[in-house]
Amino acid sequence: MFLERLDLTDVRSYDRVSCTFGDGPTVLIGPNAQGKTNLLEAIHRAASGRSHRVPSDGPLVRAGAEVGVIRCHLVTDEGRRRSVELEVGTGRRTRTRVDGQDVRRASEAIGVLRAVLFAPEDLAIVRGDPAERRRFLDDLLAQRRPAFAAARGEYERALRQRNQLLKQARSLRGEARSAATSTIDVWTEQLVAHGTQLLAARVAAVRALQGPVDTGYRQLADRPERVTLRYRSSAGDELGASSDDGAAVPDPGPISTAFRAALDEVAQEELDRGQTLVGPHRDDLELTIGELPAKGYASHGEAWSLALACKLATSTVLAEVGDRPVVLLDDVFAELDETRRQQLATACEAFDQVIVTAAVDADVPLEGARVEVVNVDGITQLTPRPSSGDASAAGAA
């Protein structure tokens, strides 16, 4: 798949812009704070259903405007032309269209455009809290299996309802508490049903990522240490163990049983504390380099290489089911030494389309189209500057 054209209206620093892309690399060049990342953010928002920088769509709208429009035109691996359009605003529901038609749920647009983004914020995959690693897995799964986003939404709904009841029951006694507990049991069933789907999908994703992450890290870092991924479940670490029968997707039956048993064990503590203590919302992805956990032990260069390897590996995993994704690299090359830059450039040769941002053109050892990005009086402008010998130049209007 490749992104053919991106149209923005009143999005971040863009009042109105249309940028066309060819296959292969495209490098967006300009000083910091000019609007390069805004382009990648818009593409990623259309592909994944969320911005990698902010939790809501309001900040995506240009200052002074009420609504921003993101429109992506793409070509699938089979040659089919498709489009995704979002109307985002502050305090309003996002309107989403796929192939020109309104969709009932925004999640229906996730995965139509497939994109893998690596940005400086992704260093949190290695150094951040467990929530960052859970988000990494869930973003991958939402694009790989669109139904996953719906299952995650149902789980979060059940979790909210159950936590609310647990808080209420904490102050009750006698028959009132017994009645509240019965209602909690109803939501526990929902929690287990949807949580089992999430757990099985995440474990399958970790198994699929293991090989590509390990290979990618050793290539990028040019080091021999093996990287190991392990899903650490609050319902029991055995749920994330390697499959003895070689199956990529775990059997949901044992997961459901273990999840329910773990909830039973902490039932009284949950009532006392007023919150759900077991489930996918409390799990973690453990990353190990050699014999040491990456978090707390990896050097700056190792952490960058591992985080980048994790994101690039998602491209391989996505391509196993459906179209090959567009790869977006935000200000990555400047953070790498010369050896790692060359290794990343080599890795980029395997991707159909790569869109890169950089402050300095010389930092990016890729042959491809160049687009200059300059902000003038608060409005970002794009000027195509094809590199010599490149057959496909990006353009802006």
C-alpha positions as CSV (number, residue, x, y, z in Angstrom):
1,M,0.0,0.0,0.0
2,F,1.1,3.6,-0.5
3,L,-0.4,7.0,0.4
4,E,-1.0,8.8,-2.9
5,R,-2.2,12.2,-1.5
6,L,-2.8,13.9,1.8
7,D,-5.2,16.9,1.9
8,L,-5.4,19.0,5.1
9,T,-7.8,21.9,5.8
10,D,-7.3,23.8,9.1
11,V,-5.2,21.1,10.7
12,R,-2.4,22.3,13.1
13,S,-0.3,24.8,11.2
14,Y,-1.9,24.1,7.8
15,D,-4.7,26.2,6.5
16,R,-5.1,24.3,3.3
17,V,-2.5,22.0,1.7
18,S,-2.4,19.0,-0.7
19,C,0.7,16.9,-0.7
20,T,1.2,14.0,-3.2
21,F,3.6,11.1,-2.6
22,G,5.2,8.5,-4.8
23,D,6.5,5.1,-3.7
24,G,9.9,4.8,-2.0
25,P,11.3,7.5,0.3
26,T,10.0,11.0,0.7
27,V,12.0,13.3,3.0
28,L,10.3,16.4,4.6
29,I,13.0,18.9,5.4
30,G,12.9,22.0,7.5
31,P,14.0,23.5,10.8
32,N,12.2,22.5,14.0
33,A,8.7,23.8,14.8
34,Q,7.9,24.3,11.1
35,G,5.1,21.7,10.8
36,K,6.8,18.5,9.5
37,T,5.5,16.4,12.4
38,N,2.0,17.7,11.8
39,L,1.9,15.9,8.5
40,L,2.9,12.6,10.0
41,E,0.5,13.1,12.9
42,A,-2.4,13.6,10.5
43,I,-1.5,10.4,8.5
44,H,-1.2,8.4,11.7
45,R,-4.5,9.8,13.1
46,A,-6.3,8.6,9.9
47,A,-4.6,5.2,10.0
48,S,-4.7,4.3,13.7
49,G,-7.6,6.3,15.1
50,R,-5.6,8.4,17.5
51,S,-2.8,11.0,17.6
52,H,0.5,10.0,18.9
53,R,1.0,13.4,20.6
54,V,-2.4,14.3,22.3
55,P,-5.3,12.2,23.7
56,S,-8.0,14.1,21.9
57,D,-8.7,15.7,18.5
58,G,-9.2,19.2,19.7
59,P,-5.5,20.3,19.4
60,L,-5.4,19.1,15.8
61,V,-7.6,21.9,14.7
62,R,-5.8,25.1,13.6
63,A,-6.0,28.0,16.0
64,G,-9.0,30.1,15.1
65,A,-10.8,27.4,13.1
66,E,-13.7,25.3,14.3
67,V,-13.2,22.1,12.3
68,G,-10.2,20.5,10.7
69,V,-10.3,18.0,7.8
70,I,-7.8,15.2,7.2
71,R,-8.3,13.4,3.8
72,C,-6.0,10.5,2.8
73,H,-6.1,9.0,-0.7
74,L,-4.3,5.6,-0.9
75,V,-3.7,2.7,-3.2
76,T,-3.9,-0.8,-1.8
77,D,-1.5,-3.6,-2.7
78,E,-4.1,-4.9,-5.1
79,G,-4.3,-1.6,-6.9
80,R,-7.6,-0.5,-5.4
81,R,-8.0,3.3,-4.7
82,R,-9.5,4.1,-1.4
83,S,-9.9,7.2,0.8
84,V,-10.3,8.0,4.5
85,E,-11.7,11.4,5.6
86,L,-11.9,12.8,9.1
87,E,-13.6,16.0,10.3
88,V,-12.2,16.8,13.7
89,G,-13.1,19.6,16.1
90,T,-13.0,20.7,19.7
91,G,-15.9,19.3,21.8
92,R,-17.5,17.6,18.8
93,R,-17.8,14.0,17.6
94,T,-15.4,13.3,14.8
95,R,-17.1,12.6,11.5
96,T,-15.5,9.8,9.6
97,R,-15.9,8.8,5.9
98,V,-14.4,5.7,4.2
99,D,-14.5,5.8,0.4
100,G,-16.8,8.8,0.5
101,Q,-19.4,7.1,2.7
102,D,-20.1,8.0,6.4
103,V,-19.3,5.2,8.8
104,R,-21.3,4.6,12.0
105,R,-18.2,3.9,14.2
106,A,-14.9,5.7,13.9
107,S,-13.2,2.3,14.5
108,E,-14.5,1.2,11.1
109,A,-11.9,3.4,9.5
110,I,-8.9,2.0,11.4
111,G,-6.7,-0.1,9.2
112,V,-8.1,1.2,5.9
113,L,-4.9,3.1,5.6
114,R,-2.1,1.2,7.3
115,A,0.8,3.1,8.7
116,V,3.6,2.5,11.2
117,L,4.9,5.7,12.9
118,F,8.2,6.0,14.8
119,A,8.5,9.3,16.7
120,P,10.8,10.4,19.6
121,E,7.8,9.7,22.0
122,D,8.1,6.0,21.2
123,L,11.2,5.8,23.3
124,A,8.6,5.3,26.1
125,I,8.0,1.8,24.7
126,V,11.4,0.9,26.4
127,R,11.7,3.5,29.2
128,G,8.1,4.4,30.0
129,D,5.3,3.0,32.1
130,P,3.5,-0.3,31.3
131,A,0.6,1.8,29.8
132,E,3.0,2.8,26.9
133,R,3.8,-0.8,26.1
134,R,0.1,-1.8,26.3
135,R,-0.7,1.0,23.9
136,F,2.0,-0.1,21.5
137,L,0.5,-3.6,21.3
138,D,-3.1,-2.3,21.1
139,D,-2.2,0.1,18.2
140,L,-0.7,-2.8,16.3
141,L,-3.7,-5.0,16.9
142,A,-6.3,-2.3,16.0
143,Q,-4.7,-2.1,12.5
144,R,-4.1,-5.8,12.1
145,R,-7.6,-6.9,13.2
146,P,-10.2,-4.1,13.1
147,A,-12.5,-6.0,15.4
148,F,-9.9,-5.7,18.2
149,A,-10.7,-2.0,18.6
150,A,-14.4,-2.9,19.3
151,A,-13.4,-5.6,21.7
152,R,-11.1,-3.2,23.6
153,G,-13.9,-0.6,23.7
154,E,-16.3,-3.2,25.3
155,Y,-13.6,-4.2,27.8
156,E,-13.0,-0.6,28.8
157,R,-16.8,-0.1,29.2
158,A,-17.1,-3.2,31.4
159,L,-14.1,-2.0,33.4
160,R,-15.6,1.4,34.1
161,Q,-18.9,0.0,35.2
162,R,-17.3,-2.6,37.4
163,N,-14.9,0.0,39.0
164,Q,-17.9,2.3,39.7
165,L,-19.8,-0.5,41.4
166,L,-16.7,-1.5,43.5
167,K,-16.3,2.0,44.7
168,Q,-20.0,2.1,45.7
169,A,-19.9,-1.3,47.4
170,R,-16.9,-0.3,49.5
171,S,-19.1,1.9,51.7
172,L,-21.9,-0.6,52.0
173,R,-22.5,-3.3,54.6
174,G,-24.8,-6.4,55.0
175,E,-27.6,-7.0,52.5
176,A,-26.9,-3.9,50.6
177,R,-23.3,-5.0,50.0
178,S,-24.5,-8.5,48.9
179,A,-26.8,-6.9,46.4
180,A,-24.1,-4.7,45.0
181,T,-21.8,-7.7,44.8
182,S,-24.4,-9.6,42.7
183,T,-24.4,-6.7,40.2
184,I,-20.6,-6.7,40.2
185,D,-20.7,-10.3,39.2
186,V,-22.7,-9.4,36.0
187,W,-20.0,-7.0,34.9
188,T,-17.3,-9.5,35.9
189,E,-18.7,-11.9,33.3
190,Q,-18.4,-9.1,30.7
191,L,-14.9,-8.2,31.9
192,V,-13.7,-11.8,31.5
193,A,-15.4,-12.3,28.1
194,H,-13.9,-9.2,26.5
195,G,-10.7,-9.3,28.5
196,T,-10.0,-12.9,27.3
197,Q,-10.1,-11.6,23.7
198,L,-7.7,-8.9,24.5
199,L,-5.3,-11.2,26.3
200,A,-5.3,-13.8,23.5
201,A,-4.7,-11.1,20.9
202,R,-1.9,-9.4,22.8
203,V,-0.1,-12.7,23.5
204,A,-0.4,-13.6,19.8
205,A,1.0,-10.2,18.9
206,V,4.0,-10.7,21.2
207,R,4.7,-14.1,19.7
208,A,4.5,-12.6,16.2
209,L,6.8,-9.7,17.1
210,Q,9.5,-11.8,18.8
211,G,11.5,-12.8,15.7
212,P,11.3,-9.4,13.8
213,V,12.1,-7.4,16.9
214,D,15.1,-9.5,17.7
215,T,16.4,-9.5,14.1
216,G,15.7,-5.8,13.7
217,Y,17.5,-4.8,16.9
218,R,20.6,-6.7,16.1
219,Q,20.7,-5.2,12.7
220,L,20.1,-1.6,13.8
221,A,22.4,-1.8,16.9
222,D,25.0,-4.0,15.2
223,R,25.2,-6.1,18.4
224,P,24.9,-9.8,19.1
225,E,22.7,-9.8,22.2
226,R,19.3,-11.5,21.8
227,V,16.2,-9.5,22.5
228,T,13.3,-11.3,24.2
229,L,9.7,-10.2,24.5
230,R,7.4,-11.6,27.2
231,Y,3.8,-10.7,28.0
232,R,3.4,-10.2,31.8
233,S,-0.2,-10.8,32.7
234,S,-1.7,-9.8,36.1
235,A,-3.8,-13.0,35.7
236,G,-0.6,-15.1,35.7
237,D,2.7,-14.9,33.9
238,E,2.1,-18.3,32.4
239,L,-0.4,-16.7,30.0
240,G,2.4,-15.0,28.2
241,A,4.7,-18.0,28.0
242,S,5.9,-19.4,24.7
243,S,3.6,-21.8,23.0
244,D,4.7,-25.5,23.5
245,D,2.8,-26.5,20.4
246,G,4.1,-23.8,18.2
247,A,0.7,-22.1,17.8
248,A,0.8,-18.3,17.3
249,V,-2.7,-17.7,18.7
250,P,-3.2,-19.1,22.2
251,D,-6.3,-21.1,23.2
252,P,-8.7,-18.7,24.9
253,G,-10.1,-21.4,27.2
254,P,-7.2,-21.5,29.6
255,I,-6.9,-17.8,29.5
256,S,-10.5,-17.3,30.5
257,T,-10.1,-19.8,33.3
258,A,-6.9,-18.2,34.7
259,F,-8.4,-14.7,34.4
260,R,-11.5,-15.7,36.4
261,A,-9.5,-17.5,39.0
262,A,-7.2,-14.5,39.5
263,L,-10.3,-12.3,40.0
264,D,-11.7,-14.7,42.6
265,E,-8.4,-14.5,44.5
266,V,-8.5,-10.7,44.8
267,A,-12.3,-10.3,45.2
268,Q,-12.2,-9.1,48.8
269,E,-9.2,-6.8,48.2
270,E,-11.1,-5.3,45.2
271,L,-14.1,-4.6,47.4
272,D,-11.8,-3.0,50.0
273,R,-9.9,-0.8,47.5
274,G,-12.8,-0.1,45.2
275,Q,-11.0,-1.0,41.9
276,T,-10.4,-3.9,39.5
277,L,-6.9,-5.3,40.3
278,V,-6.6,-8.0,37.6
279,G,-7.0,-7.7,33.8
280,P,-5.4,-6.5,30.6
281,H,-5.4,-2.9,31.9
282,R,-2.7,-3.9,34.4
283,D,-0.5,-6.0,32.2
284,D,3.0,-5.3,30.8
285,L,5.3,-6.2,28.0
286,E,8.7,-7.2,29.2
287,L,11.7,-6.3,26.9
288,T,15.0,-8.0,27.6
289,I,18.4,-7.4,26.0
290,G,20.6,-10.3,26.7
291,E,20.0,-11.2,30.3
292,L,18.9,-7.7,31.5
293,P,15.6,-5.9,31.3
294,A,15.8,-3.1,28.8
295,K,14.0,-0.7,31.1
296,G,16.6,0.7,33.5
297,Y,19.6,-1.0,31.9
298,A,19.6,-0.1,28.2
299,S,21.9,2.8,27.2
300,H,20.5,5.7,25.2
301,G,21.6,4.1,21.9
302,E,20.3,0.7,22.9
303,A,16.9,2.1,23.9
304,W,16.6,4.0,20.6
305,S,17.5,0.9,18.6
306,L,15.1,-1.3,20.5
307,A,12.2,1.1,20.4
308,L,12.8,1.6,16.6
309,A,13.1,-2.2,16.1
310,C,9.8,-2.7,17.9
311,K,8.0,-0.2,15.6
312,L,9.6,-1.4,12.4
313,A,8.7,-5.0,13.4
314,T,5.0,-4.0,13.4
315,S,5.3,-3.4,9.7
316,T,6.3,-7.0,9.2
317,V,3.5,-8.3,11.4
318,L,0.9,-6.1,9.7
319,A,2.0,-7.3,6.3
320,E,1.3,-10.9,7.3
321,V,-2.4,-10.1,7.3
322,G,-3.4,-7.6,4.6
323,D,-1.6,-4.7,2.9
324,R,2.0,-3.6,3.6
325,P,1.9,-0.4,5.7
326,V,3.4,3.0,5.0
327,V,6.3,3.7,7.3
328,L,6.6,7.1,8.9
329,L,9.9,8.2,10.6
330,D,9.8,11.4,12.6
331,D,13.2,13.0,13.2
332,V,14.8,9.6,13.8
333,F,18.1,9.8,11.8
334,A,19.4,12.8,13.8
335,E,19.3,10.7,17.0
336,L,21.4,7.9,15.5
337,D,25.2,7.6,15.0
338,E,26.5,7.1,11.5
339,T,26.5,3.3,11.7
340,R,22.9,3.1,12.9
341,R,21.8,5.6,10.2
342,Q,23.2,3.4,7.5
343,Q,21.6,0.3,9.1
344,L,18.2,2.1,9.2
345,A,18.6,3.2,5.6
346,T,19.2,-0.4,4.6
347,A,16.1,-1.5,6.6
348,C,14.0,1.2,4.7
349,E,14.8,-0.5,1.4
350,A,12.4,-3.3,2.4
351,F,9.4,-0.9,2.7
352,D,7.2,0.2,-0.2
353,Q,6.8,3.7,1.0
354,V,8.7,5.7,3.7
355,I,8.0,9.3,4.7
356,V,10.7,10.9,6.8
357,T,11.1,14.2,8.6
358,A,14.5,15.8,9.2
359,A,15.9,19.2,10.1
360,V,19.1,18.5,8.1
361,D,19.0,16.8,4.7
362,A,22.5,15.4,5.1
363,D,21.4,13.3,8.1
364,V,19.2,11.1,5.9
365,P,21.1,8.7,3.7
366,L,18.1,7.9,1.6
367,E,17.6,8.5,-2.2
368,G,14.2,9.9,-2.8
369,A,12.0,13.0,-3.2
370,R,12.6,16.0,-0.9
371,V,10.0,18.5,0.3
372,E,10.9,21.7,2.0
373,V,8.7,22.6,5.0
374,V,8.6,26.3,6.1
375,N,6.3,28.1,8.4
376,V,5.5,31.7,7.4
377,D,3.4,33.9,9.7
378,G,1.9,30.8,11.4
379,I,1.0,28.9,8.2
380,T,3.1,26.0,7.0
381,Q,4.0,25.9,3.3
382,L,5.5,23.0,1.3
383,T,7.8,23.2,-1.6
384,P,8.8,20.1,-3.6
385,R,12.5,19.7,-4.3
386,P,13.1,16.3,-6.0
387,S,16.5,14.8,-5.3
388,S,18.7,14.0,-8.3
389,G,18.1,10.6,-9.9
390,D,14.7,10.1,-8.1
391,A,11.9,9.0,-10.3
392,S,9.0,9.9,-8.1
393,A,8.8,13.4,-6.6
394,A,6.4,14.5,-3.9
395,G,4.4,17.7,-4.7
396,A,2.5,20.3,-2.8
397,A,-0.1,22.7,-3.7
